[in-house]
C-alpha cells in the first residue's frame, strides 16, 4: 500500500514537471514561429503566452474528462481560478501593491465575473432546472467556446490599438526546425504529463479516502496554477503590476471559456462533487477583486487588501480539508 502511495506521489510530481516543461517548450516554439511570420510581440503575449500559462489546466482537464474523472476536470478549473484570484493576486499585492489599469477594471474583470456566472448557471442543473444530475453538456461546451472566440477577438482588438513600441514581451529567435521540435516536444510533455498527473492524483484521492473533487480543488488546482504564480510574482518584483493582474484575469477567462469549453465539447462532464459553494467562492473572488480594484484606493490593490484575499483563500481551503476529514470519518 505504501509503495502504491509513493508511486502515486511520484506520478503526480513527474506529471507536473512534464506539464510545466512541456508548456514552456510549446510556448517558446509557437512564439518563435509566430515571430517568424511577423506577428507582433503584443499579440503573441496576449495569445500564445496566455495559452502557455493555462496549458497545464487544459492538459489535466481534458485528460480527466477522457478518463472519466469529471470532478477532477471541473475541480481543477474552479480551484485554479480561486487560487489565481485570491492567493496569487493576494500574495503578489502583499509583496508589492498592484496598480490596475482602468480598462482591466471596466472590461476584463467584469468579463471574468460574467464567465463565473455563466459556469455557475451551466453546471448547476439540479438547482436551476431540478434535473437528476449536474452535467456540463457538449452544447454548454460549445457555448463556452463561443464566449472564448469573443474574448479572443477582443484581445486582438486591444492589440491593434497598441504600437510595436508598447510591447514588452521578448520572444526567443530560433530556427524553424528547432521551433517545430519545441512544439512537438511540448505537446508530448502536456499529453503524457497530464496522464501521469491525473492517474497519480486519482490514486492519492482513493488512498486518502477523499473525493476527486477535493483533490481537484486543492492539489491539482495548486499544481496547475504554478505558471501563473511564478509569472505574477516575478512581474511584481520587476515592478510590472499590470502584467501580474492581466496574467491572472486572462488565465481565469481562458480556464472557463477554453479549457472547460474544450473538455465538455469532447466529453460531457457529469459533475457530482463540486458544490454550489465552490462556484460561489469562485464568483465571489472575482467580485472581491473588482471591489478592491475599483473602490477604497482606486485602481490599486493595497497590501492589506492582499492580506484579506490570502486569508479568504486560507479559510476556504481549511473548510475543504475539514469537510473532507469529516466525510472520511474515523479510521
Residue pairs with C-beta under 8 A, 6 or more apart in sequence:
1 207
4 203
4 207
5 203
5 204
5 207
7 200
7 203
8 199
8 200
8 201
8 203
8 204
8 207
9 200
9 204
10 200
11 196
11 197
11 199
11 200
11 203
12 196
12 197
12 200
12 201
12 204
12 219
12 223
13 200
14 193
14 196
14 200
15 192
15 193
15 194
15 195
15 196
15 197
15 198
15 199
15 200
16 56
16 193
16 197
16 223
16 224
16 226
17 193
18 189
18 190
18 192
18 193
18 196
19 55
19 56
19 59
19 60
19 189
19 190
19 193
19 194
19 197
19 224
20 56
20 193
20 226
20 227
21 189
21 193
22 55
22 59
22 185
22 186
22 187
22 188
22 189
22 190
22 193
23 52
23 53
23 55
23 56
23 59
23 186
23 189
23 190
23 227
24 52
24 186
25 182
25 183
25 185
25 186
25 189
26 52
26 55
26 182
26 183
26 186
26 187
26 189
26 190
27 48
27 49
27 51
27 52
27 55
27 186
28 172
28 174
28 182
28 186
29 174
29 178
29 179
29 180
29 181
29 182
29 183
29 185
29 186
30 48
30 51
30 52
30 179
30 183
31 44
31 48
31 49
31 171
31 172
32 171
32 172
32 173
32 174
32 178
32 179
32 182
33 176
33 179
33 180
33 183
34 43
34 44
34 48
34 171
35 41
35 44
35 171
35 173
36 176
36 179
40 159
40 164
40 167
41 164
41 167
41 168
41 169
41 170
41 171
42 159
42 162
42 164
42 166
42 167
42 169
43 156
43 159
44 169
44 171
45 167
45 168
45 169
46 155
46 156
46 158
46 159
46 250
47 152
47 155
47 156
49 169
50 247
50 250
50 251
50 254
51 254
52 227
53 227
53 228
53 231
53 247
53 251
54 227
54 251
54 254
54 255
54 258
54 259
55 190
55 227
56 190
56 223
56 224
56 225
56 226
56 227
57 76
57 77
57 80
57 224
57 225
57 254
57 255
57 259
58 190
58 258
58 259
58 262
59 190
59 191
59 193
59 194
59 197
60 72
60 73
60 76
60 194
60 197
60 198
60 220
60 224
61 72
61 73
61 74
61 76
61 77
61 259
61 260
61 262
61 263
62 73
62 194
62 259
62 262
62 263
62 266
63 191
63 194
63 195
63 197
63 198
64 70
64 72
64 73
64 76
64 198
64 216
64 263
65 73
65 263
65 264
65 266
65 267
65 269
66 266
66 267
67 195
67 198
67 199
67 202
69 198
69 202
69 212
70 136
70 269
70 270
70 271
70 272
71 211
71 212
71 213
71 216
71 271
71 272
71 273
71 274
72 198
72 201
72 202
72 212
72 213
72 215
72 216
72 220
73 216
73 260
73 263
73 269
74 123
74 136
74 213
74 216
74 260
74 269
74 271
74 274
75 212
75 213
75 214
75 215
75 216
75 217
75 220
75 221
75 273
75 274
75 278
76 216
76 220
76 221
76 224
77 255
77 256
77 259
77 260
78 119
78 216
78 217
78 221
78 274
78 278
78 279
78 282
79 216
79 217
79 218
79 220
79 221
79 222
79 278
80 221
80 224
80 225
80 228
80 251
80 255
81 116
81 252
81 255
81 256
81 282
81 285
81 286
82 217
82 221
82 278
82 281
82 282
82 285
82 313
82 316
83 221
83 222
83 225
83 313
84 225
84 228
84 248
84 251
84 252
85 248
85 252
85 282
85 285
85 286
85 288
85 289
85 309
86 285
86 288
86 309
86 310
86 312
86 313
86 316
87 229
87 309
87 310
87 313
88 225
88 228
88 229
88 232
88 233
88 248
89 98
89 232
89 244
89 245
89 248
89 289
89 301
89 306
89 309
90 306
90 307
90 308
90 309
90 310
90 312
90 313
91 229
91 233
91 306
91 310
92 98
92 232
92 233
92 235
92 236
92 241
92 244
92 306
93 301
93 302
93 303
93 305
93 306
93 309
94 303
94 306
94 307
94 310
95 233
95 236
95 237
96 236
96 237
96 239
96 241
97 241
97 300
97 301
97 302
97 303
97 306
98 236
98 241
98 244
98 245
98 300
98 301
98 306
99 241
99 242
99 299
99 300
100 241
100 242
100 245
100 293
100 299
100 300
100 301
101 242
101 245
101 246
101 299
102 299
103 158
104 242
104 245
104 246
104 249
104 293
105 290
105 293
105 294
105 299
107 154
108 246
108 249
108 250
108 253
109 249
109 286
109 289
109 290
109 293
110 290
111 151
111 253
112 249
112 252
112 253
112 286
112 289
113 283
113 286
113 287
113 290
115 147
115 252
115 253
115 256
115 257
116 256
116 279
116 282
116 283
116 286
117 283
118 143
118 144
118 147
118 256
119 144
119 256
119 260
119 279
119 282
120 276
120 279
120 280
120 282
120 283
121 128
122 136
122 140
122 143
122 144
123 134
123 136
123 140
123 269
123 271
123 274
123 279
124 134
124 276
124 279
125 131
125 133
125 134
125 135
126 132
126 133
126 134
127 276
133 270
133 272
134 270
134 271
134 272
134 274
135 268
135 269
135 270
135 271
136 260
136 263
136 264
136 268
136 269
136 271
137 264
137 268
138 264
138 265
138 268
140 264
141 260
141 261
141 262
141 263
141 264
141 265
141 266
141 268
142 261
142 265
143 261
144 256
144 257
144 258
144 260
144 261
144 264
145 257
145 258
145 261
145 262
145 265
147 257
147 261
148 253
148 254
148 257
148 258
148 261
151 253
151 257
168 240
168 243
174 182
197 220
197 223
201 212
201 215
201 216
201 219
201 220
202 212
202 215
204 215
204 219
205 211
205 212
205 214
205 215
208 328
209 328
210 324
210 327
210 328
211 273
211 324
211 327
212 273
213 271
213 272
213 273
213 274
213 278
214 273
214 320
214 321
214 323
214 324
216 274
217 274
217 278
217 320
218 317
218 320
218 321
228 247
228 248
228 251
231 243
231 244
231 247
232 243
232 244
232 247
232 248
233 244
235 241
235 243
235 244
235 247
236 244
245 293
245 301
249 289
252 286
260 269
263 269
281 316
285 309
285 312
288 308
288 309
288 312
289 301
289 309
292 301
292 302
292 305
292 308
292 309
293 299
293 300
293 301
296 302
296 305
